């Protein structure tokens, strides 16, 4: 990192801190003026990103549904783009636009955000995996700074349902600049331990808020899966869900799309040679771009031998996060390269083997008590398959399901902790 880059980051943080302090007095006046004009309880949500990711949809849908069911009368959602707003997907929420371009960010965003906050009783920043600066350091700094703005107005503010791994220098500075009034609720024990090391301040362990998502059992797509799995089970077959993450080459550069197809093909073929009769459901979870889960699933289906392919069901998308969770409920075992497929499956009590492309996956499995259900992709690449790693899970699926079922009530209570301060 160059000296100029470090200086620019330092100036950005100082400017955000200055505008935050300047916003404090103005926001306090605004809140006093509007206190008598409120229309019942209201909560402002800060989403991870604009709509597009099914994982982000899961946490947002779960949060909004839970809050509405609890009687929260007004829910606002901070929007990053007027053209791609959460209110399009959920008309019951109100869009709250904050300038997000680099030209306006430091000069206007804190003051405008303070004005928006004044109309709500609380602010909840749903952090997921965007708060350690690894995707975008500037976005992380801005999110954390605006959470600080909200807290300095005297508005109860929480950062919830998040994981952190190896923060950039700017992100760590932003974390350490947060007012102590901001409540922190990391979603896994690994992240909680890191927060304690970095910040040495109180926090409350939660669980991913997507555990609260209600499955959509009524959709035509889900009914198709229901019928197919009933037929398979009537023949004594075991149902294995397979989500292949087309983004895996970002985390395992030795795997291009062709190598990834070959690895999954070999795995399904070898799993099919086990003593138990297996059927597979291919569950894409991302349809963005040209190299996506859908394309990978189709390529895998084409590459499979006919005898394996005829025991497969490919569920084409796009579909909703609630539909995905419902479909996971029909599985005996899930294999996934995406964390929120794991959350959906585990939330349905399904044993789930995960490729831990980031520590957030390892933290999730430790939370559940199934940390031995990780797939070592380096070992899989060396032997051309990960069937040997997944085979024991197929054989022990009933015991693993019992472990998950015993932990689910605790996980759901911890997921509710992200939102209960405003629903009790």
C-alpha angles and dihedrals in degrees: 000000000000126000089245091054092050091047092049091051091048091050090048092053092046091050092050091049092049094049089045091057092045089051093054098076094041092048092049090055091047092051092050091049094049099039093096094044101061121123101218129297118342137184130193116214124203106205124210093244142329116297117288108088117087088213091056089046089054094054094043096046091046092049096046094045092048093048094047091049089051091056102258100158101199127033120183124192123203108233126208095195132026089212095055109037133161089227088071089063095036110032091183092073128076121235115232110193120206120183105259105172117111091242094058102025101093099034103044112014099077095048094043091046091051089054091050092048091054091074094057138069095220145006124222120190108199100208106182104163101327101090105080097065096244094120096034124350094195092052091049092050091048095048093050093044092052090049085055090051091053093050093048090057087062093252114140104252131188135181106208146175096019140139127205128193122164109353123208116242092256093048092051091050090051091050091051090049093059115115112250088239089075108097116221123210112175115193101224137037095243091058091044090056092049092050090053091052095046101038108017090212135122120280136164122229112234133167131241108294088222087078084078094059113122113227117238104231094168102069121109091235092056092048088055090054090047092054094045094049092048089055093048093049091049085063091051096254128150117230117227120184116212124198112180112195110221088198092066094104088068089064099031107036091184088069117077120177093270092051091047092053090049092049093051092042092054091046095053092045092051093044087053088060093062120109092258122074109244132196122191134217114199108214116187113197104186130045101175122122128001098287101054141138092272093056091046092051091051092048090049092049090051092049096052121099114255094251091057095038092058088059092054133093117197113202106203120209175223097115134151127269089246091055090049091053091049091051091050088059090070094059130101090198135005128210113193144170093194127075098219092052084057091049090049093049096042088046086060091049094254121148106244131198112201137196101225099219089161134018091254087076093051089047091052093052092047088052089054095044095243100102090140088068095085124118117224103219094190090057090043091053091050094053096033096240143047095214090109090058095047098040095081090053090055091052095043098039095119094056091044090051089053090053092051094044089053091052099043098084090053093046092050092049089051091048089053089053088074090066109019097094086073099037104047 
